[in-house]
């Protein structure tokens, strides 16, 4: 969107302005109704009632659920009656770990992902084609470089990057956003020089002679390079974020948690609060800020308002697919590891914080009442977080804190049991199995592959588990994630991985509704369809409890409701028209 707006063609602007006027005048949101009666299809309650026939909503709250005949007796004559036509109604999906701003802004980036490219030649051809005709602004940003998903994708050299874009700053982000590649113009513009020290939690990779290679590793370094481009045009971030929120709603989500706002905007927390708190927003949401976002005097906000800041996010290690996961045992000695990822024998990944520094930071946010979420992939990363949590709880006892461990690629049974005893909870990035399962034996070997993303072990240890998509690390696709948790089959085919870690279909739905609701501390208000709870609902094209295995990934959301309000998730809405108008006015 920003790319096309910046081209500044008068004719395009005139057409866009006319479109805005048309949308504002004629495209009305769905009409609201004080009372809604749903019937005519299965209603999955995710509660003791199981699957029922009907649901009654009044003033945004569920007032009756159960047998259709009994529920109908409680409906007034003015209730809007909604026939499900055999489709399935269930609680709105909850995404507990996403990056909404990054997803919104990177939608305008050059796509070099493994989802749309099969080899290095295709990736480089896309970059050359886009950059030769680049009109998207002062900087060029590409997203999705993935040397594990794309079989022959060697890292770009600084010389290649400079040849692609000799004068314009160019940054290529990897799919998991834990590595980036920058040309000389970008390094210079960001103030990254040959003698620049590595930033906290990051690395400017150098060759044997101490020269910058253009590779930046981990969020500390990537934050420096992404802080250099100018922000989007006035109002563009609001528009792009609102469009992204609509994409979540179209997928069936009614609540999304932002875990660490990243993206080139002046005040990402204010942007999120503004859009999530707007009247008629497509979704509700919560924010886990980064440490710089949380002022010393600031306290966690009440969860009764969408856009509340409730937690803080840290990264203890990095991506398994860039050598960043802090494993206990080394990466495997395979051609993928040696020749593609260029990792030395015995490589185990690095920790982003020393024990003392992290323990101090963890205790500080724990004492202030924040919920703490930490990215952990390898066992050493998990241990460091658990040690800090144990020390903080000993010094400052706090019941029901629900601190979080995120992703958990190789967390062990003993660590899960320890985490449960300390009151920590776990959320799993299950799509690793789908997109990268065919390469896992080359990265971590057969034995570790079998226990990768051990979500059943976590349930058996007593955890309220959830699954997440970590967008934009993967495309939005809740029922792809659902099918992966149930089947554990990789996209490229082959046998199921870690058969002992399968979840049942009902358990997986719990990991997408009641589990994340508990993790976010809103289990009394959403996550299941029970009398007194908010009517956050999604209507599905098929019943995930009964659909054939090969049809699970094809299940789609038909509509969503937030607090009984039917969500207008179209691209062309009055809200988006108004936001587009604000952007266009900035060009005149």
C-alpha positions in Angstrom: 0.0 0.0 0.0 2.7 2.5 1.0 4.7 1.6 -2.1 1.9 2.6 -4.4 0.9 5.7 -2.4 4.4 7.0 -2.6 4.4 6.9 -6.4 2.4 10.1 -6.0 0.7 9.9 -9.4 -2.0 12.6 -9.7 -4.3 10.3 -11.7 -4.0 7.5 -9.1 -4.6 9.9 -6.3 -7.8 11.2 -8.0 -9.1 7.7 -8.5 -8.3 6.9 -4.9 -10.0 9.9 -3.6 -13.1 9.1 -5.7 -13.0 5.6 -4.3 -12.8 6.9 -0.7 -15.9 9.1 -1.3 -17.8 6.1 -2.8 -16.8 3.8 0.1 -17.7 6.3 2.7 -21.1 7.0 1.2 -22.2 3.5 0.2 -20.4 0.7 1.9 -22.1 0.4 5.3 -21.0 -2.0 8.0 -23.3 -4.9 9.0 -26.3 -3.8 10.9 -26.2 -4.4 14.7 -28.8 -6.2 16.8 -29.2 -6.2 20.5 -30.3 -9.8 20.6 -29.0 -12.7 18.4 -30.3 -16.3 18.2 -28.0 -18.8 16.5 -29.4 -22.1 15.4 -29.3 -24.6 12.5 -25.8 -26.0 13.0 -23.4 -27.4 15.6 -22.3 -25.0 18.3 -19.0 -26.0 19.9 -19.0 -24.4 23.3 -15.5 -25.5 24.5 -17.1 -25.9 27.9 -18.9 -28.7 29.8 -21.9 -28.4 27.6 -19.9 -29.8 24.6 -21.6 -29.4 21.3 -25.1 -28.0 21.4 -27.8 -26.8 19.0 -28.3 -23.1 19.8 -26.9 -19.9 21.4 -28.6 -16.8 22.5 -26.8 -13.4 22.8 -28.1 -10.3 24.4 -26.2 -7.0 24.7 -23.0 -8.7 23.7 -23.2 -11.4 26.4 -24.2 -15.0 26.1 -27.5 -15.5 28.0 -28.5 -19.1 26.9 -26.7 -22.1 25.3 -28.0 -25.6 24.8 -30.9 -27.4 23.2 -32.6 -25.3 20.4 -36.1 -25.6 21.7 -35.1 -24.6 25.2 -33.0 -21.6 24.0 -35.7 -20.4 21.7 -38.1 -20.0 24.7 -35.7 -17.4 26.1 -35.4 -15.3 22.9 -37.6 -12.3 22.6 -39.7 -11.5 19.5 -37.3 -8.9 18.4 -34.2 -11.2 18.4 -32.4 -11.5 15.1 -32.5 -15.1 14.1 -29.4 -16.4 12.4 -29.6 -19.8 10.7 -26.1 -21.4 10.6 -27.2 -23.5 7.5 -25.2 -26.4 8.9 -22.0 -24.5 9.4 -20.2 -24.6 12.8 -20.2 -21.9 15.4 -17.6 -21.8 18.1 -15.7 -19.3 20.3 -13.6 -16.7 18.4 -10.0 -17.9 17.9 -7.4 -16.3 20.1 -3.9 -15.7 18.7 -1.6 -15.3 21.8 1.7 -14.4 20.0 1.8 -12.3 16.9 3.5 -9.1 15.5 0.7 -7.1 14.0 2.7 -4.0 13.1 5.5 -6.0 11.5 2.9 -8.0 9.6 1.2 -4.8 8.4 4.3 -3.0 7.3 6.0 -6.0 5.7 3.0 -6.5 3.5 4.5 -3.8 1.4 8.0 -5.4 1.3 9.5 -7.3 -1.6 8.5 -11.0 -1.1 11.5 -13.3 -1.3 9.9 -16.1 0.9 10.1 -19.8 0.5 6.3 -19.8 0.2 6.6 -18.3 -3.3 10.2 -19.2 -4.4 11.7 -22.6 -5.0 15.4 -21.8 -5.5 18.0 -19.1 -5.1 17.9 -18.0 -8.8 14.2 -17.2 -8.4 14.8 -15.2 -5.3 17.6 -13.2 -6.9 15.5 -12.6 -10.0 12.7 -11.2 -7.9 15.1 -8.9 -6.1 16.6 -7.7 -9.4 13.2 -7.1 -11.0 11.8 -5.2 -8.1 14.9 -3.1 -7.4 15.4 -2.2 -11.1 11.9 -0.5 -11.0 11.8 0.4 -7.4 9.5 3.3 -6.6 8.7 2.4 -3.0 10.6 5.0 -1.1 14.1 5.9 0.0 14.9 2.4 1.3 14.1 -1.0 -0.2 13.0 -3.7 2.2 12.7 -7.4 1.3 11.2 -10.1 3.6 11.2 -13.9 3.8 14.8 -15.0 3.0 14.8 -18.6 4.1 17.9 -20.8 3.6 16.2 -23.8 5.3 12.9 -23.8 3.3 14.7 -22.9 0.0 17.2 -25.7 -0.7 20.0 -23.8 -2.4 19.7 -20.4 -0.7 23.2 -19.3 0.2 23.4 -16.0 2.2 24.0 -13.0 0.0 27.4 -11.5 0.0 27.9 -7.8 0.6 29.1 -7.5 -3.0 25.9 -9.1 -4.3 23.8 -6.7 -2.2 25.8 -3.7 -3.4 25.4 -4.8 -7.0 21.6 -5.2 -6.6 21.3 -1.7 -5.1 24.4 0.4 -5.4 23.1 3.6 -4.0 19.7 2.9 -2.4 19.8 1.3 1.1 18.6 -2.3 0.9 17.7 -4.6 3.8 16.6 -8.3 3.4 15.0 -9.8 6.4 14.9 -13.6 7.0 11.6 -15.3 7.4 12.0 -15.7 11.2 13.4 -12.1 11.5 16.4 -13.2 13.5 18.9 -12.4 10.7 19.1 -9.6 8.1 21.3 -8.7 5.3 22.1 -5.0 4.5 24.0 -3.4 1.7 26.7 -0.8 2.2 24.3 2.1 1.8 22.0 0.7 4.5 24.9 0.1 6.9 26.2 3.6 6.4 22.7 5.2 6.8 22.2 3.3 10.0 25.6 4.4 11.4 27.0 0.8 11.4 30.7 1.2 10.8 33.7 -1.2 10.8 34.5 -0.2 14.4 30.9 -0.2 15.7 30.5 -2.3 18.8 27.8 -5.0 18.7 24.5 -3.8 20.2 23.0 -5.6 23.2 21.3 -8.7 22.1 22.7 -8.6 18.5 25.7 -9.0 16.3 27.2 -7.2 13.3 28.8 -10.2 11.6 32.4 -9.7 10.4 34.8 -11.7 8.4 38.1 -13.0 9.6 39.7 -9.6 8.8 37.2 -7.8 10.9 35.3 -6.3 7.9 31.5 -6.1 8.0 29.8 -8.8 5.9 26.4 -7.2 5.7 24.8 -9.8 7.9 23.1 -8.7 11.1 22.2 -11.3 13.7 19.4 -11.2 16.3 16.9 -8.5 17.3 19.4 -6.1 18.8 21.2 -5.6 15.6 18.1 -5.8 13.4 16.5 -3.1 15.5 19.3 -0.8 14.7 19.1 -1.2 10.9 15.3 -1.1 10.9 15.4 2.1 13.0 17.2 3.9 10.2 14.6 4.2 7.4 12.1 7.1 7.5 8.7 6.2 9.0 5.7 5.6 6.7 3.8 8.6 5.5 1.5 10.3 7.9 -1.4 8.0 8.7 -0.2 5.1 6.5 0.7 2.9 9.6 -2.9 3.3 10.9 -4.3 2.2 7.6 -2.0 -0.7 7.1 -2.5 -1.9 10.7 -6.3 -1.7 10.4 -6.1 -3.7 7.2 -4.0 -6.3 8.9 -6.4 -6.5 11.8 -9.1 -7.2 9.2 -7.0 -10.0 7.9 -6.9 -11.6 11.4 -10.7 -11.3 11.6 -11.2 -12.9 8.2 -9.2 -15.8 9.4 -11.4 -16.3 12.5 -9.5 -14.5 15.2 -11.4 -12.2 17.6 -8.4 -11.6 20.1 -4.8 -11.1 19.1 -1.8 -10.5 21.4 1.1 -8.4 20.2 4.3 -9.8 21.7 6.9 -7.2 21.2 5.8 -4.4 18.8 8.5 -4.1 16.1 8.3 -1.9 13.0 9.4 1.5 11.8 6.8 3.7 13.4 7.3 6.5 15.9 5.3 5.1 18.8 4.2 1.5 18.1 2.4 1.1 21.4 0.3 4.3 20.8 -0.5 3.0 17.3 -1.7 -0.3 18.6 -3.7 1.3 21.3 -5.3 3.7 18.9 -6.4 1.0 16.4 -7.3 -1.8 18.8 -9.3 0.6 20.9 -11.2 2.2 18.0 -14.9 1.8 17.8 -15.8 -1.1 15.5 -12.2 -2.5 15.4 -12.1 -5.9 13.7 -10.5 -7.6 16.7 -9.6 -7.0 20.3 -6.1 -7.3 21.5 -3.4 -7.0 24.2 0.1 -5.6 24.1 3.4 -7.0 25.5 5.8 -4.1 25.1 9.5 -4.2 24.7 11.5 -2.8 27.7 12.1 0.6 26.0 8.3 0.9 25.6 7.6 0.6 29.3 8.4 3.7 31.4 9.8 3.2 34.9 6.6 4.5 36.5 4.3 2.6 34.2 2.2 -0.3 35.6 0.2 -3.0 33.7 -3.1 -1.8 32.4 -6.6 -3.2 33.1 -7.6 -5.9 30.7 -11.1 -4.6 30.3 -10.0 -2.4 27.4 -8.7 -3.6 24.1 -5.2 -2.4 23.5 -4.1 -2.7 27.2 -0.4 -3.1 27.8 -0.3 -6.2 30.1 3.2 -7.6 29.7 6.8 -7.3 28.5 8.7 -9.4 25.9 12.3 -10.6 25.8 14.2 -12.8 23.4 16.6 -15.2 25.1 17.8 -16.9 22.0 17.2 -16.9 18.3 15.9 -18.9 15.4 16.7 -22.6 14.9 17.0 -22.0 11.2 19.7 -19.4 11.5 21.9 -21.0 14.1 20.4 -18.9 16.9 18.7 -21.5 19.0 20.6 -22.1 22.3 20.5 -25.9 22.2 22.0 -28.1 24.9 23.7 -30.3 22.3 25.2 -28.9 19.1 23.5 -28.6 15.8 24.0 -31.7 13.6 27.1 -32.0 11.4 25.3 -32.0 8.1 25.7 -30.2 4.7 22.7 -28.0 5.6 24.4 -26.9 8.8 28.0 -26.6 7.5 27.5 -25.4 4.0 24.2 -23.5 4.0 24.0 -22.0 7.5 27.8 -21.9 7.7 27.9 -23.0 11.3 31.1 -24.5 12.7 31.2 -28.0 14.3 30.0 -27.9 17.8 27.8 -24.8 17.3 25.1 -24.6 20.0 23.7 -21.1 19.6 24.2 -18.1 21.8 22.2 -16.7 24.7 21.2 -13.0 24.4 21.6 -12.1 28.1 24.0 -13.0 30.8 22.6 -14.7 33.9 22.9 -11.6 36.1 21.6 -9.1 33.6 18.6 -11.1 32.8 17.8 -12.0 36.4 17.9 -8.3 37.3 15.6 -7.3 34.4 13.2 -10.2 35.0 12.9 -9.4 38.7 12.2 -5.8 38.0 9.3 -6.4 35.6 8.0 -9.2 37.8 8.0 -6.9 40.9 6.1 -4.3 38.9 3.3 -6.7 38.2 3.9 -7.3 34.5 3.4 -10.7 32.8 6.7 -11.6 31.3 7.0 -13.5 27.9 10.3 -14.8 26.7 11.3 -16.3 23.4 13.0 -19.6 24.0 13.9 -22.3 21.5 16.8 -24.3 23.0 17.2 -26.0 26.3 19.9 -23.6 27.5 17.6 -20.6 26.9 14.8 -22.3 28.9 17.1 -22.9 31.8 18.3 -19.3 31.9 14.7 -18.1 32.0 13.6 -20.6 34.6 16.6 -19.7 36.8 15.6 -16.0 36.6 11.9 -16.8 37.3 12.8 -18.9 40.3 15.0 -16.1 41.8 12.4 -13.5 41.2 9.7 -15.5 42.8 11.8 -16.2 45.8 12.6 -12.5 46.3 9.2 -11.2 45.4 6.5 -13.9 45.8 3.6 -13.4 43.5 0.7 -15.8 42.9 -0.9 -16.4 39.5 1.7 -14.4 37.6 1.4 -16.7 34.5 4.7 -15.7 33.0 5.2 -17.2 29.6 7.7 -19.3 27.7 7.3 -18.8 23.9 8.0 -21.2 21.0 9.7 -24.0 23.1 11.2 -26.0 20.2 13.2 -28.4 22.4 12.1 -27.7 25.9 12.4 -30.9 27.9 10.0 -32.8 30.1 12.0 -31.9 33.2 11.9 -28.2 32.2 8.2 -28.3 31.6 7.6 -29.8 35.0 9.9 -27.2 36.6 8.1 -24.4 34.7 4.7 -25.7 35.8 5.9 -25.8 39.5 7.0 -22.2 39.1 3.7 -21.1 37.6 5.0 -20.4 34.1 2.9 -21.3 31.0 3.9 -22.4 27.5 2.9 -21.4 24.0 4.1 -23.4 21.0 5.0 -22.3 17.5 3.6 -25.5 16.0 4.0 -24.4 12.4 7.7 -25.2 12.6 6.6 -28.9 12.1 4.7 -28.0 8.9 7.1 -25.7 7.2 10.4 -27.0 8.4 9.8 -30.6 9.5 11.4 -32.1 6.4 14.7 -30.4 7.4 14.7 -30.9 11.1 16.7 -34.2 11.1 19.5 -32.4 9.3 19.4 -29.6 11.9 18.9 -31.5 15.2 18.9 -35.2 14.3 16.2 -37.9 14.5 16.0 -38.2 18.3 15.5 -34.4 18.9 13.1 -34.2 15.9 10.8 -36.7 17.6 10.4 -34.4 20.6 10.4 -31.1 18.7 7.5 -28.8 19.9 6.5 -31.2 22.7 3.0 -29.8 23.3 1.5 -33.1 24.6 4.3 -33.4 27.1 3.5 -29.9 28.2 -0.2 -30.7 28.7 0.7 -33.8 30.6 2.9 -31.7 32.9 -0.2 -29.6 33.7 0.3 -26.6 31.4 -2.5 -24.5 29.9 -1.0 -24.7 26.4 -1.6 -22.6 23.4 -0.4 -22.6 19.8 0.5 -19.5 17.8 1.6 -18.4 14.4 4.2 -15.7 15.2 3.1 -13.7 12.2 4.7 -12.5 9.9 7.1 -15.5 10.5 4.3 -17.6 8.9 1.3 -16.6 6.9 -2.0 -16.3 8.8 -3.6 -19.7 8.7 -5.2 -21.0 12.0 -6.5 -24.2 10.6 -3.2 -25.0 9.0 -1.8 -24.8 12.6 -4.7 -26.8 13.8 -4.1 -29.6 11.4 -0.4 -29.6 12.2 -1.0 -30.0 15.9 -3.3 -32.9 15.2 -1.4 -34.6 12.4 2.2 -33.4 12.7 2.9 -33.9 9.0 5.3 -31.6 7.2 4.3 -29.7 4.1 6.9 -31.4 1.9 5.4 -34.8 2.8 6.8 -37.8 4.8 5.8 -39.4 8.0 4.3 -37.6 11.0 7.0 -36.2 13.3 6.9 -36.9 17.0 3.8 -39.1 17.0 3.8 -39.1 20.8 3.3 -35.3 20.7 0.0 -35.3 18.8 -3.0 -33.5 20.3 -6.6 -34.6 19.8 -8.8 -32.2 17.8 -10.6 -31.0 21.0 -7.3 -30.5 22.7 -6.1 -28.5 19.8 -9.2 -26.3 19.8 -8.5 -25.7 23.5 -5.0 -24.5 22.6 -6.7 -22.0 20.3 -9.4 -20.8 22.6 -9.5 -21.6 26.4 -5.8 -22.1 26.7 -4.7 -18.7 25.3 -7.6 -17.1 27.1 -6.2 -18.4 30.4 -2.7 -17.3 29.4 -3.9 -13.8 28.7 -5.9 -13.7 32.0 -9.3 -13.4 30.4 -10.6 -16.9 30.8 -13.7 -15.6 32.8 -14.7 -13.4 29.8 -13.8 -15.3 26.6 -12.5 -18.5 25.2 -15.7 -20.6 25.6 -19.4 -20.2 25.1 -21.0 -20.0 28.5 -23.7 -17.9 30.0 -22.3 -14.5 31.1 -19.3 -14.6 28.8 -18.7 -12.2 25.9 -20.1 -13.3 22.6 -16.8 -13.5 20.7 -17.7 -16.0 18.0 -16.5 -17.4 14.7 -18.6 -19.2 12.1 -16.7 -21.9 10.3 -17.2 -23.6 6.9 -16.8 -27.1 8.5 -16.7 -28.7 11.9 -13.0 -29.2 12.9 -14.1 -32.0 15.3 -15.5 -34.1 12.5 -14.0 -33.0 9.2 -11.8 -35.5 7.3 -8.1 -35.2 8.0 -7.3 -34.0 4.5 -9.9 -31.2 4.8 -8.7 -29.7 8.1 -6.4 -27.1 6.5 -9.2 -26.0 4.1 -11.6 -24.9 6.9 -12.3 -21.2 6.6 -13.9 -18.5 8.8 -17.2 -17.2 7.3 -17.9 -14.5 9.9 -16.9 -13.3 13.3 -18.6 -11.4 16.1 -16.9 -9.4 18.8 -19.0 -8.8 21.9 -22.1 -9.7 19.8 -21.2 -7.2 17.1 -20.8 -8.7 13.6 -17.3 -7.7 12.4 -16.9 -5.9 9.2 -13.7 -7.4 8.0 -13.8 -6.2 4.4 -10.9 -4.3 2.9 -13.4 -1.6 1.7 -14.9 -0.3 4.9 -15.8 3.2 6.1 -13.0 3.1 8.6 -10.4 2.2 6.0 -11.8 4.8 3.6 -11.3 7.5 6.3 -7.8 6.3 7.0 -7.0 6.3 3.3 -8.3 9.8 3.0 -6.0 10.9 5.8 -3.0 9.4 4.1 -3.9 11.0 0.7 -4.4 14.4 2.3 -0.8 14.2 3.4 0.3 14.4 -0.2 -1.5 17.6 -1.0 
